[in-house]
């Protein structure tokens, strides 16, 4: 199995992929596919910057136990992180509890996607992972809206090139700022209200947060589609993707597991031929000091992991 981990500022999402069975033309039966295409378990937990290696190890073991999975069944680990202080912690977790060296999305890692950014080092690893998965699954041109701590809009050309995008505060950040700067407004659950006109303070707040943010999302998408063309596909992912995405007039697909799929795809592109044919540890990533080239399909540099997610 393959363990994929996406470390965000607020939440960390984990997934376990298993090899899928495929028909054998020779025997008429089924054989195990060399690709990890079947998502057998996934979890979303709070990102803790203070947890120790052993605390994270116990958490992972407990999650595996509840899902009926064995940690010894993991033969590869790939991580996308926007929280650099946690990188050495998770690396030790992988080595101590899984006896594996994880593959981090960093310089030297083959993504297969040229990055047309003025400075590729500024692009968050999570944004590249989403773009790779979106182009692989939905082709291009496309726009990916990731509803995380920040909301990001990432644009991919018809040729599979990362063009850039838009970053704005997430709806949670907007709500926190409103509650912290007002004395009499209560903190409310962010959800779609039954009607636009609120008949009380809670309803009015929920209406403003939901429809106000929906207007921001659709307004930006309208401008992006005018630049990229009407044939552009728009999809959403992230924790609040289902709530906001289903209300948008431009978002046509909500893919909860897009980032996990992207991590799987990039791991397979970097695995050695031996790793592609039978379980083994992924090839070690190249030095973090290798210089990325614009358009070579390499991931963004460590500075990219400071992206807001």
C-alpha positions in Angstrom: 0.0 0.0 0.0 1.0 3.6 -0.5 0.5 6.3 2.3 -0.1 9.8 1.1 0.0 12.8 3.5 -1.1 16.4 2.8 0.0 18.7 5.6 -2.0 22.0 5.7 -1.9 24.9 8.1 -5.3 23.8 9.7 -5.8 20.2 8.8 -3.7 17.2 7.7 -5.3 14.8 5.3 -4.0 11.2 5.0 -4.9 8.5 2.6 -3.9 4.9 1.9 -3.9 3.5 -1.6 -3.8 -0.2 -2.5 -3.0 -1.9 -5.7 -6.1 -2.6 -7.8 -6.8 -6.0 -9.4 -7.0 -6.1 -13.1 -7.9 -8.8 -15.6 -5.2 -11.1 -17.0 -5.5 -11.9 -20.7 -3.2 -14.9 -20.4 -4.8 -16.7 -17.4 -8.3 -15.3 -17.7 -8.1 -14.4 -14.0 -7.1 -11.4 -12.0 -3.6 -10.1 -11.2 -2.4 -7.2 -9.0 -2.0 -3.9 -10.9 1.4 -2.3 -10.5 -0.4 1.0 -9.8 -1.9 2.2 -6.5 -5.3 3.2 -7.8 -7.7 2.1 -5.0 -8.2 4.5 -2.1 -9.0 2.2 0.9 -8.9 4.7 3.7 -8.6 8.4 4.3 -8.6 10.7 7.4 -8.7 14.4 8.2 -7.0 15.5 11.5 -6.0 18.8 13.0 -2.4 19.9 12.2 -0.5 20.1 15.4 2.8 21.9 15.3 3.7 20.9 18.9 3.1 17.1 18.7 6.2 14.9 19.0 7.4 12.1 16.8 5.9 9.5 19.1 2.6 11.4 19.4 2.2 11.4 15.6 3.3 7.8 15.5 0.6 6.8 17.9 -2.0 8.8 16.0 -1.1 7.1 12.7 -1.1 3.6 14.3 -4.5 4.3 15.9 -5.9 5.4 12.6 -4.6 2.3 10.9 -6.0 0.1 13.6 -9.5 1.6 13.4 -9.4 1.0 9.6 -8.2 -2.6 10.0 -4.9 -1.8 8.2 -1.4 -3.0 9.1 1.5 -0.4 9.1 3.8 -3.1 7.7 1.7 -3.2 4.6 2.9 0.3 3.7 5.6 0.2 1.0 5.8 3.9 0.1 5.1 7.3 1.6 4.7 10.7 -0.1 4.2 14.0 1.7 3.1 17.5 0.6 3.6 20.0 3.3 3.1 23.8 3.8 4.2 23.7 7.4 8.1 23.4 7.2 8.6 22.9 11.0 6.7 19.6 10.8 8.8 18.2 8.0 11.6 16.7 10.2 9.0 15.4 12.6 7.0 13.5 10.0 10.2 12.3 8.4 11.2 10.7 11.7 7.7 9.2 12.1 8.0 7.5 8.7 11.5 6.2 9.4 10.7 5.0 13.0 7.1 3.7 12.6 7.1 2.5 9.0 10.8 1.9 8.4 10.5 4.0 5.2 12.0 7.2 3.9 9.2 9.5 2.7 9.2 11.3 -0.7 8.6 15.0 -0.1 7.2 17.2 -2.9 10.3 19.4 -3.2 13.0 20.3 -5.8 14.2 17.5 -7.9 10.8 15.6 -7.7 9.4 14.9 -11.1 5.9 16.3 -11.5 5.5 16.2 -15.2 4.0 19.7 -15.2 5.9 22.8 -16.4 5.5 25.7 -14.0 5.1 29.1 -15.8 5.5 31.3 -12.8 7.8 34.3 -12.6 9.5 32.5 -9.6 8.6 28.8 -9.4 9.9 28.9 -5.8 6.8 30.8 -4.8 4.3 28.1 -5.8 3.0 26.0 -3.0 3.7 22.3 -3.3 0.0 21.6 -2.5 -1.0 23.8 -5.5 1.2 21.9 -7.9 -0.1 18.6 -6.5 -3.7 19.7 -7.2 -2.8 20.9 -10.7 -1.2 17.6 -11.6 -4.2 15.6 -10.4 -6.7 17.8 -12.1 -5.0 17.6 -15.5 -4.5 13.9 -15.2 -8.2 13.3 -14.3 -10.0 16.1 -16.1 -7.5 17.3 -18.8 -7.1 21.0 -19.5 -7.6 23.9 -19.6 -8.9 23.8 -16.0 -9.1 25.8 -12.8 -8.8 24.2 -9.4 -10.4 26.0 -6.4 -9.0 24.7 -3.2 -11.0 25.7 -0.1 -8.4 25.5 2.7 -7.1 28.0 5.3 -6.7 30.2 2.2 -8.7 29.7 -0.9 -6.5 29.2 -4.0 -7.4 29.3 -7.7 -4.9 27.5 -9.8 -4.9 27.6 -13.6 -3.7 24.8 -15.9 -3.4 25.2 -19.7 -4.7 22.8 -22.4 -1.1 21.6 -22.7 -0.8 20.8 -19.0 1.2 23.8 -18.0 0.8 25.5 -14.6 0.0 29.1 -15.4 -0.5 30.6 -11.9 -3.6 31.7 -10.1 -5.2 33.7 -7.3 -4.9 33.5 -3.5 -7.4 35.0 -1.1 -8.3 34.6 2.6 -10.4 31.5 3.3 -13.9 31.8 4.6 -12.8 30.6 8.0 -10.2 33.4 8.2 -12.8 35.9 7.1 -15.3 34.7 9.8 -12.6 34.8 12.5 -11.7 38.4 11.6 -15.4 39.4 11.8 -15.9 37.8 15.2 -12.7 39.1 16.7 -13.2 42.7 15.6 -16.9 43.0 16.7 -18.1 43.0 20.3 -21.7 41.9 20.0 -21.6 39.5 17.0 -21.5 35.8 18.1 -19.4 33.1 16.5 -21.7 31.0 14.2 -21.4 27.8 12.3 -20.5 28.4 8.6 -23.2 26.8 6.5 -25.6 27.6 3.7 -28.7 29.3 5.3 -32.3 28.4 4.3 -32.8 31.9 2.8 -30.8 34.9 2.0 -32.6 37.4 4.2 -31.7 36.6 7.8 -34.5 37.1 10.4 -32.0 37.1 13.3 -28.4 37.8 14.0 -27.2 34.2 13.5 -29.1 33.9 10.2 -27.8 37.2 9.0 -24.2 36.3 9.7 -24.5 32.9 8.0 -26.1 34.5 5.0 -23.4 37.1 4.7 -20.6 34.6 5.2 -21.9 32.1 2.8 -23.3 34.2 0.0 -20.7 36.8 0.4 -18.0 34.2 -0.1 -19.8 32.5 -2.9 -20.0 35.9 -4.7 -16.2 36.3 -4.2 -15.6 32.8 -5.7 -17.9 33.2 -8.7 -16.6 36.7 -9.3 -13.0 35.6 -9.6 -14.0 32.5 -11.7 -15.9 34.7 -14.1 -12.7 36.8 -14.7 -10.5 33.7 -15.0 -12.8 32.0 -17.5 -12.8 35.2 -19.6 -9.0 34.9 -19.8 -8.8 31.1 -20.3 -11.8 30.5 -22.4 -15.3 29.1 -22.0 -14.2 25.5 -22.5 -12.2 25.6 -19.2 -13.3 23.1 -16.6 -13.7 24.3 -13.0 -13.4 22.0 -10.1 -13.3 22.3 -6.3 -11.5 20.5 -3.5 -10.6 21.1 0.1 -12.5 21.0 3.4 -15.2 23.4 2.4 -15.3 22.4 -1.2 -18.6 20.6 -1.0 -20.4 23.4 0.7 -19.2 26.3 -1.5 -18.6 24.3 -4.6 -22.2 23.0 -4.9 -23.5 26.6 -4.8 -21.3 28.0 -7.4 -22.6 28.5 -11.0 -19.1 27.8 -12.5 -17.8 24.9 -10.4 -18.9 21.7 -12.1 -17.0 19.1 -10.2 -16.3 18.7 -6.5 -13.4 16.3 -5.9 -12.7 15.6 -2.2 -9.7 13.5 -2.8 -8.0 15.5 -5.6 -4.9 16.3 -3.5 -4.5 12.7 -2.4 -4.7 11.5 -6.0 -2.1 14.1 -7.0 0.3 12.8 -4.4 -0.3 9.2 -5.7 0.4 10.3 -9.3 3.6 12.1 -8.4 4.9 9.2 -6.3 4.4 6.9 -9.2 6.2 9.2 -11.6 9.2 9.3 -9.2 9.2 5.6 -8.2 12.0 3.5 -9.8 11.0 0.9 -12.4 11.5 -1.7 -9.6 9.1 0.1 -7.4 6.5 0.3 -10.1 6.6 -3.5 -10.6 6.6 -4.6 -6.9 6.4 -2.9 -3.5 9.5 -1.1 -2.3 10.5 2.3 -0.9 10.3 5.2 -3.4 13.5 6.6 -4.8 15.1 9.2 -2.5 14.3 12.8 -3.5 17.1 14.8 -5.0 18.9 17.5 -3.0 16.7 20.4 -1.8 19.4 22.7 -3.1 19.0 21.6 -6.8 18.0 24.5 -8.9 14.5 24.3 -10.4 14.0 25.2 -14.0 10.9 27.0 -15.3 9.1 24.5 -17.5 11.0 21.4 -16.5 8.2 19.8 -14.7 10.0 19.9 -11.3 8.2 20.8 -8.1 8.5 24.2 -6.5 11.3 24.8 -4.0 11.0 24.7 -0.2 10.0 28.3 -0.2 6.8 27.1 -1.9 5.8 25.2 1.2 5.2 28.5 3.0 2.0 28.7 0.8 -1.1 29.4 2.8 -3.2 26.3 3.0 
